[in-house]
Structure formats: C-alpha cells, structure tokens
Amino acid sequence: MSSGTQPKAVVELAAAELMGAGVTHCPHPKMPLWNQHPRVFIDVAKTGEGRCPYCGTVYRLKAGEKAASAH
C-alpha cells in the first residue's frame, strides 16, 4: 500500500470552452459513463483553476487564457 496520494486528472481548458461567467462542469463529456457522479459546476475564473469535490479532477485554464468573470 502506498503512503502517497494518487495524482488526480487535470483538464486544461480554453476560455471558449467555459460556460458563462468562467464556469465549467464535472464530470466532463469525455469521462466514461461508469466513472460519473452528480454534475457540479466549478468556477475557474477567479483563480484560473478549480477542483471537483467528488472526484478531485482539476480544471485549469490553458496558459495565456483569460476567463470572463461574473459581475
């Protein structure tokens, strides 16, 4: 048994892939059906990345991308 934590998936997104106000959702469409959980919305506009509370997947803006933030 390993004492370290297993690395989580990282999904890099272009700003054009985000929904309004710099938000994306998890699970993303490429996740296999057996590995899905309830849909949650993740704000990546504030810090450039966000983490899914269910599976730990990190959603990150690609280098140089800027997301529109909520008003």
N, CA, C and O atoms as a GROMACS GRO file, in nm:
protein
  284
    1MET      N    1   0.084  -0.118   0.000
    1MET     CA    2   0.000   0.000   0.000
    1MET      C    3   0.088   0.124   0.000
    1MET      O    4   0.187   0.130   0.074
    2SER      N    5   0.055   0.222  -0.081
    2SER     CA    6   0.134   0.344  -0.094
    2SER      C    7   0.090   0.447   0.010
    2SER      O    8  -0.028   0.460   0.039
    3SER      N    9   0.185   0.520   0.065
    3SER     CA   10   0.152   0.623   0.162
    3SER      C   11   0.120   0.756   0.095
    3SER      O   12   0.060   0.843   0.157
    4GLY      N   13   0.161   0.773  -0.033
    4GLY     CA   14   0.134   0.897  -0.106
    4GLY      C   15  -0.006   0.897  -0.163
    4GLY      O   16  -0.071   0.793  -0.173
    5THR      N   17  -0.052   1.015  -0.201
    5THR     CA   18  -0.184   1.024  -0.263
    5THR      C   19  -0.169   1.003  -0.413
    5THR      O   20  -0.069   1.040  -0.473
    6GLN      N   21  -0.270   0.943  -0.471
    6GLN     CA   22  -0.269   0.918  -0.614
    6GLN      C   23  -0.296   1.049  -0.688
    6GLN      O   24  -0.386   1.124  -0.650
    7PRO      N   25  -0.219   1.079  -0.794
    7PRO     CA   26  -0.242   1.203  -0.867
    7PRO      C   27  -0.380   1.203  -0.933
    7PRO      O   28  -0.426   1.101  -0.983
    8LYS      N   29  -0.445   1.317  -0.933
    8LYS     CA   30  -0.577   1.331  -0.992
    8LYS      C   31  -0.562   1.381  -1.135
    8LYS      O   32  -0.457   1.432  -1.175
    9ALA      N   33  -0.669   1.366  -1.212
    9ALA     CA   34  -0.670   1.411  -1.351
    9ALA      C   35  -0.669   1.563  -1.356
    9ALA      O   36  -0.724   1.630  -1.269
   10VAL      N   37  -0.605   1.615  -1.459
   10VAL     CA   38  -0.604   1.759  -1.484
   10VAL      C   39  -0.661   1.780  -1.624
   10VAL      O   40  -0.615   1.719  -1.720
   11VAL      N   41  -0.761   1.868  -1.634
   11VAL     CA   42  -0.822   1.901  -1.762
   11VAL      C   43  -0.790   2.046  -1.791
   11VAL      O   44  -0.831   2.135  -1.716
   12GLU      N   45  -0.716   2.071  -1.899
   12GLU     CA   46  -0.684   2.209  -1.939
   12GLU      C   47  -0.788   2.258  -2.037
   12GLU      O   48  -0.822   2.189  -2.134
   13LEU      N   49  -0.839   2.378  -2.013
   13LEU     CA   50  -0.948   2.433  -2.091
   13LEU      C   51  -0.909   2.564  -2.157
   13LEU      O   52  -0.835   2.644  -2.100
   14ALA      N   53  -0.960   2.586  -2.277
   14ALA     CA   54  -0.951   2.717  -2.341
   14ALA      C   55  -1.068   2.800  -2.288
   14ALA      O   56  -1.170   2.744  -2.249
   15ALA      N   57  -1.054   2.931  -2.286
   15ALA     CA   58  -1.161   3.018  -2.236
   15ALA      C   59  -1.291   2.995  -2.313
   15ALA      O   60  -1.399   3.006  -2.255
   16ALA      N   61  -1.282   2.964  -2.441
   16ALA     CA   62  -1.401   2.942  -2.524
   16ALA      C   63  -1.478   2.816  -2.482
   16ALA      O   64  -1.595   2.803  -2.516
   17GLU      N   65  -1.414   2.725  -2.411
   17GLU     CA   66  -1.480   2.602  -2.366
   17GLU      C   67  -1.561   2.622  -2.238
   17GLU      O   68  -1.638   2.534  -2.200
   18LEU      N   69  -1.545   2.736  -2.173
   18LEU     CA   70  -1.615   2.762  -2.047
   18LEU      C   71  -1.758   2.806  -2.074
   18LEU      O   72  -1.788   2.863  -2.179
   19MET      N   73  -1.844   2.779  -1.979
   19MET     CA   74  -1.981   2.828  -1.984
   19MET      C   75  -1.977   2.974  -1.941
   19MET      O   76  -1.869   3.026  -1.908
   20GLY      N   77  -2.089   3.041  -1.939
   20GLY     CA   78  -2.092   3.180  -1.897
   20GLY      C   79  -2.028   3.203  -1.762
   20GLY      O   80  -2.031   3.114  -1.676
   21ALA      N   81  -1.969   3.319  -1.741
   21ALA     CA   82  -1.909   3.361  -1.615
   21ALA      C   83  -1.790   3.275  -1.572
   21ALA      O   84  -1.762   3.265  -1.452
   22GLY      N   85  -1.720   3.214  -1.667
   22GLY     CA   86  -1.598   3.141  -1.633
   22GLY      C   87  -1.620   3.012  -1.557
   22GLY      O   88  -1.540   2.976  -1.470
   23VAL      N   89  -1.728   2.941  -1.588
   23VAL     CA   90  -1.764   2.820  -1.517
   23VAL      C   91  -1.758   2.699  -1.611
   23VAL      O   92  -1.791   2.710  -1.730
   24THR      N   93  -1.717   2.586  -1.559
   24THR     CA   94  -1.724   2.458  -1.630
   24THR      C   95  -1.798   2.360  -1.540
   24THR      O   96  -1.840   2.396  -1.430
   25HIS      N   97  -1.814   2.237  -1.586
   25HIS     CA   98  -1.882   2.139  -1.503
   25HIS      C   99  -1.806   2.007  -1.503
   25HIS      O  100  -1.730   1.977  -1.595
   26CYS      N  101  -1.828   1.931  -1.400
   26CYS     CA  102  -1.771   1.797  -1.386
   26CYS      C  103  -1.887   1.706  -1.351
   26CYS      O  104  -1.971   1.744  -1.270
   27PRO      N  105  -1.894   1.587  -1.407
   27PRO     CA  106  -1.797   1.525  -1.496
   27PRO      C  107  -1.800   1.588  -1.635
   27PRO      O  108  -1.902   1.637  -1.682
   28HIS      N  109  -1.683   1.586  -1.698
   28HIS     CA  110  -1.675   1.640  -1.833
   28HIS      C  111  -1.718   1.534  -1.933
   28HIS      O  112  -1.718   1.415  -1.900
   29PRO      N  113  -1.755   1.573  -2.054
   29PRO     CA  114  -1.812   1.479  -2.150
   29PRO      C  115  -1.724   1.360  -2.186
   29PRO      O  116  -1.776   1.257  -2.230
   30LYS      N  117  -1.594   1.369  -2.170
   30LYS     CA  118  -1.505   1.260  -2.206
   30LYS      C  119  -1.488   1.155  -2.097
   30LYS      O  120  -1.422   1.053  -2.119
   31MET      N  121  -1.547   1.178  -1.979
   31MET     CA  122  -1.538   1.079  -1.872
   31MET      C  123  -1.623   0.958  -1.908
   31MET      O  124  -1.732   0.973  -1.961
   32PRO      N  125  -1.573   0.838  -1.878
   32PRO     CA  126  -1.655   0.719  -1.905
   32PRO      C  127  -1.780   0.717  -1.818
   32PRO      O  128  -1.778   0.763  -1.704
   33LEU      N  129  -1.886   0.665  -1.871
   33LEU     CA  130  -2.014   0.664  -1.801
   33LEU      C  131  -2.005   0.600  -1.663
   33LEU      O  132  -2.067   0.649  -1.568
   34TRP      N  133  -1.930   0.491  -1.650
   34TRP     CA  134  -1.921   0.421  -1.521
   34TRP      C  135  -1.852   0.504  -1.414
   34TRP      O  136  -1.864   0.475  -1.295
   35ASN      N  137  -1.778   0.608  -1.454
   35ASN     CA  138  -1.699   0.687  -1.362
   35ASN      C  139  -1.766   0.822  -1.329
   35ASN      O  140  -1.702   0.909  -1.270
   36GLN      N  141  -1.891   0.839  -1.367
   36GLN     CA  142  -1.954   0.969  -1.348
   36GLN      C  143  -2.021   0.981  -1.211
   36GLN      O  144  -2.054   0.882  -1.146
   37HIS      N  145  -2.039   1.105  -1.171
   37HIS     CA  146  -2.102   1.141  -1.044
   37HIS      C  147  -2.200   1.253  -1.071
   37HIS      O  148  -2.207   1.299  -1.185
   38PRO      N  149  -2.275   1.301  -0.972
   38PRO     CA  150  -2.367   1.413  -0.997
   38PRO      C  151  -2.291   1.534  -1.054
   38PRO      O  152  -2.178   1.560  -1.014
   39ARG      N  153  -2.353   1.605  -1.145
   39ARG     CA  154  -2.290   1.721  -1.208
   39ARG      C  155  -2.273   1.834  -1.107
   39ARG      O  156  -2.366   1.869  -1.034
   40VAL      N  157  -2.153   1.890  -1.104
   40VAL     CA  158  -2.124   2.007  -1.022
   40VAL      C  159  -2.061   2.114  -1.111
   40VAL      O  160  -1.992   2.082  -1.208
   41PHE      N  161  -2.086   2.238  -1.079
   41PHE     CA  162  -2.030   2.349  -1.156
   41PHE      C  163  -1.910   2.405  -1.082
   41PHE      O  164  -1.913   2.424  -0.960
   42ILE      N  165  -1.804   2.431  -1.157
   42ILE     CA  166  -1.676   2.470  -1.099
   42ILE      C  167  -1.633   2.604  -1.158
   42ILE      O  168  -1.622   2.618  -1.280
   43ASP      N  169  -1.607   2.701  -1.072
   43ASP     CA  170  -1.563   2.835  -1.113
   43ASP      C  171  -1.412   2.833  -1.134
   43ASP      O  172  -1.336   2.809  -1.040
   44VAL      N  173  -1.370   2.859  -1.257
   44VAL     CA  174  -1.227   2.867  -1.284
   44VAL      C  175  -1.183   3.010  -1.315
   44VAL      O  176  -1.065   3.035  -1.339
   45ALA      N  177  -1.278   3.104  -1.316
   45ALA     CA  178  -1.246   3.242  -1.350
   45ALA      C  179  -1.168   3.314  -1.240
   45ALA      O  180  -1.081   3.395  -1.270
   46LYS      N  181  -1.196   3.284  -1.115
   46LYS     CA  182  -1.134   3.358  -1.004
   46LYS      C  183  -0.984   3.332  -0.994
   46LYS      O  184  -0.905   3.426  -0.984
   47THR      N  185  -0.944   3.206  -0.997
   47THR     CA  186  -0.803   3.173  -0.973
   47THR      C  187  -0.735   3.106  -1.092
   47THR      O  188  -0.614   3.083  -1.090
   48GLY      N  189  -0.812   3.075  -1.197
   48GLY     CA  190  -0.753   3.006  -1.312
   48GLY      C  191  -0.764   2.856  -1.304
   48GLY      O  192  -0.730   2.786  -1.399
   49GLU      N  193  -0.813   2.805  -1.189
   49GLU     CA  194  -0.836   2.661  -1.177
   49GLU      C  195  -0.935   2.633  -1.066
   49GLU      O  196  -0.959   2.716  -0.979
   50GLY      N  197  -0.993   2.513  -1.072
   50GLY     CA  198  -1.086   2.469  -0.970
   50GLY      C  199  -1.082   2.317  -0.962
   50GLY      O  200  -1.041   2.251  -1.057
   51ARG      N  201  -1.125   2.263  -0.849
   51ARG     CA  202  -1.119   2.118  -0.825
   51ARG      C  203  -1.260   2.064  -0.799
   51ARG      O  204  -1.339   2.126  -0.727
   52CYS      N  205  -1.288   1.949  -0.858
   52CYS     CA  206  -1.416   1.883  -0.836
   52CYS      C  207  -1.419   1.824  -0.694
   52CYS      O  208  -1.326   1.753  -0.655
   53PRO      N  209  -1.525   1.851  -0.617
   53PRO     CA  210  -1.532   1.796  -0.482
   53PRO      C  211  -1.561   1.646  -0.479
   53PRO      O  212  -1.538   1.582  -0.377
   54TYR      N  213  -1.610   1.590  -0.588
   54TYR     CA  214  -1.640   1.446  -0.592
   54TYR      C  215  -1.518   1.363  -0.629
   54TYR      O  216  -1.481   1.271  -0.556
   55CYS      N  217  -1.457   1.395  -0.744
   55CYS     CA  218  -1.352   1.307  -0.796
   55CYS      C  219  -1.212   1.367  -0.789
   55CYS      O  220  -1.113   1.297  -0.814
   56GLY      N  221  -1.201   1.496  -0.754
   56GLY     CA  222  -1.071   1.558  -0.742
   56GLY      C  223  -1.009   1.606  -0.872
   56GLY      O  224  -0.897   1.658  -0.871
   57THR      N  225  -1.080   1.591  -0.984
   57THR     CA  226  -1.028   1.638  -1.111
   57THR      C  227  -1.005   1.789  -1.103
   57THR      O  228  -1.090   1.863  -1.054
   58VAL      N  229  -0.889   1.833  -1.151
   58VAL     CA  230  -0.856   1.975  -1.153
   58VAL      C  231  -0.886   2.030  -1.292
   58VAL      O  232  -0.842   1.975  -1.393
   59TYR      N  233  -0.962   2.138  -1.296
   59TYR     CA  234  -0.992   2.207  -1.422
   59TYR      C  235  -0.911   2.335  -1.421
   59TYR      O  236  -0.920   2.416  -1.329
   60ARG      N  237  -0.830   2.353  -1.526
   60ARG     CA  238  -0.734   2.464  -1.529
   60ARG      C  239  -0.740   2.530  -1.666
   60ARG      O  240  -0.753   2.464  -1.769
   61LEU      N  241  -0.730   2.664  -1.665
   61LEU     CA  242  -0.722   2.736  -1.792
   61LEU      C  243  -0.585   2.711  -1.856
   61LEU      O  244  -0.484   2.706  -1.786
   62LYS      N  245  -0.584   2.697  -1.988
   62LYS     CA  246  -0.458   2.681  -2.060
   62LYS      C  247  -0.376   2.809  -2.044
   62LYS      O  248  -0.431   2.917  -2.021
   63ALA      N  249  -0.246   2.796  -2.055
   63ALA     CA  250  -0.155   2.911  -2.040
   63ALA      C  251  -0.195   3.024  -2.135
   63ALA      O  252  -0.218   3.001  -2.254
   64GLY      N  253  -0.203   3.143  -2.081
   64GLY     CA  254  -0.237   3.261  -2.161
   64GLY      C  255  -0.385   3.286  -2.180
   64GLY      O  256  -0.423   3.390  -2.235
   65GLU      N  257  -0.470   3.194  -2.136
   65GLU     CA  258  -0.615   3.210  -2.150
   65GLU      C  259  -0.671   3.295  -2.035
   65GLU      O  260  -0.624   3.286  -1.922
   66LYS      N  261  -0.770   3.376  -2.066
   66LYS     CA  262  -0.838   3.459  -1.966
   66LYS      C  263  -0.986   3.427  -1.969
   66LYS      O  264  -1.045   3.423  -2.077
   67ALA      N  265  -1.046   3.405  -1.854
   67ALA     CA  266  -1.188   3.376  -1.846
   67ALA      C  267  -1.263   3.500  -1.805
   67ALA      O  268  -1.215   3.580  -1.725
   68ALA      N  269  -1.382   3.518  -1.861
   68ALA     CA  270  -1.468   3.628  -1.818
   68ALA      C  271  -1.524   3.591  -1.681
   68ALA      O  272  -1.575   3.480  -1.663
   69SER      N  273  -1.516   3.682  -1.587
   69SER     CA  274  -1.567   3.652  -1.452
   69SER      C  275  -1.707   3.709  -1.437
   69SER      O  276  -1.750   3.793  -1.515
   70ALA      N  277  -1.776   3.662  -1.335
   70ALA     CA  278  -1.912   3.710  -1.307
   70ALA      C  279  -1.907   3.854  -1.259
   70ALA      O  280  -1.807   3.898  -1.202
   71HIS      N  281  -2.014   3.929  -1.281
   71HIS     CA  282  -2.020   4.070  -1.239
   71HIS      C  283  -2.035   4.081  -1.092
   71HIS      O  284  -2.042   4.192  -1.038
   0.00000   0.00000   0.00000
